[in-house]
Amino acid sequence: MTVKFEKIEENKVKLTITVEAEEFNKALDVAFEKVVKDVSLPGFRKGKVPRPLFERRFGEAVLYEEAINYLIPRVYPKAVEEANIEPVAQPEIDIPNPEEMGKNKPFTFSATVVIKPEVTLGDYKGIEVKQLSTEVTDDEVNEEIEKLLNQHAELVLKEAPAENGDTVIIDFEGFKDGVAFEGGKGTNYSLKLGSQTFIPGFEEQLIGIKAGEERKITVTFPEDYHSEDLKGQEVTFNVVCHEVKAEQKPELDDDFVKELNRENVNTVEELRNSIRETFKTRKEQDAKNHLIDTVVDVAANNAQINIPEVMIENETEEMIHSTEHRFEHQGINFDLYLQYIGSSREQLKEQFKKEAEKRIRYNLTLEKIAEVENIQVTEEELNEELKNIADYYKMDVEEVKKAFPNTKEIEDTIRIRKAVDFLVDNAVKL
């Protein structure tokens, strides 16, 4: 096999691949064995027609398509390896006319290939990053405790007029031009005032209402309301209040803390310490993520990369597929979900494009940094990663090794991770 390499444009090359006559003859043999299985002629059972008779009857050319389908997937990867290129999409294959093909003749075809783009690194060492604070304040702890108290608050009846934050149990019915409209009626509805559950102006006009009181409320539906008949229209609601309830928060004491049933947390002081530790861990992780995101983003934006459109399209499709799989894993039909939110796959694809391009830029930049800095993966690091995979999927390490006979992809992942660590280690933390 011979391979001729020709650069067509920045990220596209043409490989002209010539296969020796002997190899093409073998492909014809394979094609005949496959095609003849479905052929029968007078005097011969199906699949038993001799090759010379077959070719006299049907011609050798009927074997070319099967021969090519057999041959190209076997020789193309070898040609790619010989040309030392990294394709990022399926090639465009151009085959010769049947008149130019035949037994005992070399077979020549071309493959137009989009390849991984070259990366020219900019500054990536000494990137300045303003670090996020990991300090946890007393106000943050108190705010979290207040949330806990609100979550465990009970609703108790009150005789006083309703205030913002209270819950009222109401019957209501809406009228437009004196006629009740569809969807405007409810009975024994529990409404928390200030929750903005209803259209603007409705809840505000219930402030001060008492149990047993009736009120007429006039509101105007928003211009962007989903019902064409009601958008922008003034309507009146008749409201009857049955009950007014106020939230009663529990006392912050050791008994309340014990009811939270948190491991090794039984007193108010222990609760405060637990919240502080949780916030500290979260802030430390946020600070680490901020540092990583910043150095990778700056390094990637400093690099010069002309990303082929097909790479962005493929990454976008992968993101959509991943999203769909995640929804289906939760038992949600993805297409129905898109209909519900008034979107489509094409719209989603357009939304994902920017993120897809960013992911590719980040990855290509990190790959180049790993290459330039000669970042290698040790056998110990590879084995540890294989063990982590085995633990995650609850498999034996040997089973994982059988599933990944070629560990290049795993090694590439480790190498990228180490490139990120390199950027972080060489950053200037402010």
N, C-alpha and C positions, 0 to 999 in steps of 0.2 A: 504494500500500500504506500502511495506517495501522497503528500499533503502540500498544497500550495496555499500560502497565506497572503491575503490582500486586505489592507485596511481601507474601508469604504468611507467612514467618517469617524468622529471622535470615539464613539463607543460601539461601533459596528464594524465587523470584519466579514470577509468572505473566504470560506475554505473550499478549495477545489480538490476533491478527493478521488483518487484513481485506485481502483481495486484490480488486482491481477486477474487475468482470464481464468486461472485455475479456481480462484475463490468464487468468481461469479458462476462458474460451472457448478460448483458445489451448491450454491444458492438455487440454481435451476433444478438440481436434483431434489433438493428439499421441497421446492415448490411443486414439482411433479408428484412426489409422494403424497402431498397434501391434497392436490387437486384431483388426482386419479381416484381417490376414495369414493367420489360421488359420480364417477363416470362409468357407464356400461355401454358396450357395443355388441352387436349380434355375434354370438359365439364366445363371448367373454362375460364372466360375472362382474358385478360392480366392484371396482377397485383392482381388477386383474388385467386391465388393458395394457399391452406392452407399450413401452415408451415410443418406439419408432412408429407404430400404428397410430398412437395418440397424436403425435406431432404431424403425421401425414394428414390426419383427419381434421385436427383443430389448429394446427400451426404452433410453432414454438412460442410465438408472441403472447399466447394466452397465459404463459407461465411467468411473464416478466413482472407483473404486479406483485404476485406472491413472493417471487425471488427478491424483489426490491424491499418488500416489507420485512423479509427475513434478514436481509443483508445490512440495511442502513442502521438499525438499532445496535448492530454488533460492531460496525466499523466507525460510526460517528464518535462514540466516546473515546476510542483510541486516537482518532484524528484530533480531538479537542486536547487530549493529553499531550500529543506530539507537538501541537501548535502552542502549548503552554498558555492557554486562555481560560478564563472563568466565565462561562455563559450565565446569564441571569434570566433567560427565557428560552422557550422552545425555538429551535432554528426554523428558518424558512428553507425548505428543501426544493431544489430545482433538479429534475432528472432529465436525461436526454430523450430525444424522440425514439420511438421503438425501432425505427430504421437504422439507428446508430448502435443498437444493442444486439447481442446475440451470443451464442455459444462460442467458446474459444476466443472471445474478444474481451479486452479490459473494459471495466465498467467505470465511467466517470460521472460524478454528480457534484453539485455545489451546495453548500449550506451557508446561508447568511445568518450571522449570529450577533445578537446584542450581548456585549460583554460588560463585566464589572468595571465601573469607571476608575480612572486614576484619581488619587487623592494627593493634593499638595497641601501639606500641613502648614498652618500659621503658628502663632505663638500658642504653646500649650503648657509650658512650664512657668511657674511663678504667677499663676492666675490669682488675682486678689479677690477674696471673698469675705464679706462682712458676715460674721457668724451670728446666728440667732441665739438669744438668751435662753438658758435652760433653768433660770431661777423660777421657783414657784412662790407666788405671793400669798399672804393670808387672805386677801380679797378673793383670789381664785378658789381657795379651799372653801371659804365661806359661801361663795356663790354655788359651788357644787353641792354643799350641804343643803342650801336653800332649795335647790332643785329636787333633792331627795325628799325633803319635807313636803314639797308641793306634790310630788308623785304619790305620796302616801296620804295626802289630805282626803278627808271625808266630806261629803256634802250633807249639810244639816239644814233643816227648815228654819226660815227666819220670817218674822212678822213684819220687819221693817221693809221699806221700799227697796227694790233691786238696785244694786250698784254695778259699776263695770267690774267684770270678773265673776259676778254671781251667775248662777244657772237658773233659768226660768223654764217651767213646764207649761207649754202653751198650745192652744188650738189656733189655727190661722186659716184665712181664706182670702185669696187675692181677686180683685175685680178690675177689669179694664173697661172704661166707659159703661160701668154698671153691670157688666157681664163677667161671670166667673171664667177665668182662663185655666187651661189645662196645666197641671203640675203646680198650681198655686195653692193647694190645700194640704193641711197636715193636722193631725190630732195627737195630743199628749207628746208633743215634740220637745225634746230636751235641748235647750240652746244656751250656750255660754256666752254671755254678753262680752263683746270685745274680741271674740274669736274670728270675726269677719267671715263667718260661715254663710251669712245671707248677703244680699246685694247691699251696697253702701247706703247708709241712712236708716236701714231697718233696725239694727240692734241699738243704735244710738237713741232712737225714739222710744225704746222700751226701758231706758234708764228711769228709775223712779216708780215703775209699775209695782202694784201690790197683788198678792194672791186674791182672786175673785174679781179683779178689775178687768174691764173691757176697754180697748183702745182702737181708734182708727188711725192707720199710719199711711202716709202718702210718700211714695218713693218713685224714683225714675230709674229704669233699667239702663245699664251702660250701653254705649253705642256698639261695643264689641260683644254683646251678649249673644249666645248661640242661637236663640230663637228669633227668627226674622220678624215674627208678629210682635215681639216684645222689646226688641232692642231700641233704646232711645225713648221708650214710651213711659208715660206717667201712669201709675196704677195705685190702687188703694187696697190695703189689707185690713180686714177685721180681725183683731187679736183678742183672745180670752186667756188670761193668765190663771193657771190653777195653783201653782206653787212657786215660791222663790226660795232658792237654796244658796247658802254660802259655803265656801271651802273652809274647813277647819283643819289646820295643820297640826300634826302631833307635836308633843314636846320633844325637844332635843335632849334626850337623856340616855342612860345606859340601856334601859329597857327597849327604847326605840332601836338602838344600834343592834341589840341581840335579835330583834325581829327581822332585821335585814339579812340575817343568816349568812354573813360573810365569814369565810374561814379565818380563824385567829383574830377576829375583830369583834370585841365584846364591849368596849367602852367608847365614850365620845372621843377621848384622846387617841385611842387606837384607830378610830375611824378617820380622824384628821390626819394622822400619820400615814394611813393607808392611801387616802386620797392624794396626799402630797407625793408619796412614792410613785403612784400611778401617773400623776401629772409630770413628775420628773422624768420618768422613763419615756413617756410620750414626747416630751419636749426634746429630750436627747435624741430620739429617733428622728423627729422633725428637723432638728439642727443638722443631723448627719445627712438626711435626704436633701436638705437645702444645699449643703456643701457639695454633695455629689452632683445634683442637678445643675448647679452653677458652673462648676469646672467643666463638666461635659458639654454644657450648652455653649460656653465661651469657646472652648477648643473646637467644637464642631462649626461654629459660626466663623471662626478664624480660618478654617480650612477652605480650600477651593475644590469644589466637587460639582461636576455636571452630571446629575443623576438622570439616567434614562427614564423616560416616561413609563416604560413597561415595568420597571422596578416598583414605581409608585403604585401602578395599577395592581400589580400582584400583591403588594403589601396591604393595599386597601381591601382587596378581596379576602385576604387572610384575616383581617380585622373583622370584617363582616361575618365571615364563617365562624370565627371565635365567639362573636357576640351571639350569633344564632344558636350555637352549641350551648352557650351558657343559659340562654332563655329556655331551650328545650330541656336542659338538665333540670330546670326548675318546674317543668311541666307547662310551660307557656308557649303557645304557637307563635313563632316569630312574625310570620306574615300578618296574623290577626292583630298582633301588637302594633305593627307598623300602621295598619289601617286605623287602629284606635287613636294613635297619636297624629293621624293625618299625614303620614310620611310614606316614603317608598324606598326600595333598595337603592335606586339611583340617587335619591336625595341623601340618603345615609352615606352612600359612597362618596358623594361630593363633600359631605361634612368630615369624613374620615381622611380625606386626601392630605390635608395639611399635617395632621399627626403622623400619617404614614411616611411622608417625606422627611419629617423630623427624625423619626425612628431610623430610617435608612441612613440619613446623614450622620447621626450619632454613631451607629454601628460601624459604618465605613471609616469614620475618623478614629474610633477606638482600635479597629483592626490595624490601621496604618501606624498608630502610635505603638502598638504591640510589636509590629514589624521593625520599626525604626529603633525602638529601645531594646530589641532582641529579648522580648519577654517570652519565657519558655514555661512549659507545664511539666512539673516533675512527676515521676511515677507515683510518688506518695500522694500528691494532690489529685491525680487521676483516680487512684484507688479510693481516696476519701470521698470523691464525688460519686463514684459508682456505689459506695456504701450508702451515701445519702439518698440516692435514687432508690436503692433497694429498700431502705427503711421507709421511704415515703409510700412506695407501692406495696409494701409488706411482701417483698420477694427476697429470695436468696441472692447474694452477690453474684454467684456463678450463673444464675438465671439471667441476671441483668447483663452480664458479659456476653452470654449467648445471644441476647436480644440486640446488643450493640457490638457486633464483631469488629466494626470499624468505629473507633472511638474519636474520629476527627471532629465530629460535631460537638461532642462533649468537651474535648480539649479546647476547641474554639471558644466555647462558652466560658471556660475557666480563664482563658487568655484575655478575653474581653473584660472579665471581672478584675483581673490583675492590672489591666490597663487603667481601669477606673481608680483602683487603689493607687497607682502610680501618680495620676493627676492630683488626687487628694493629698498624697504625701508631699508633692512638690508645689502645692498651692500656698499662697501667703494668706494666713488667717488674720483678719482684722478685728 
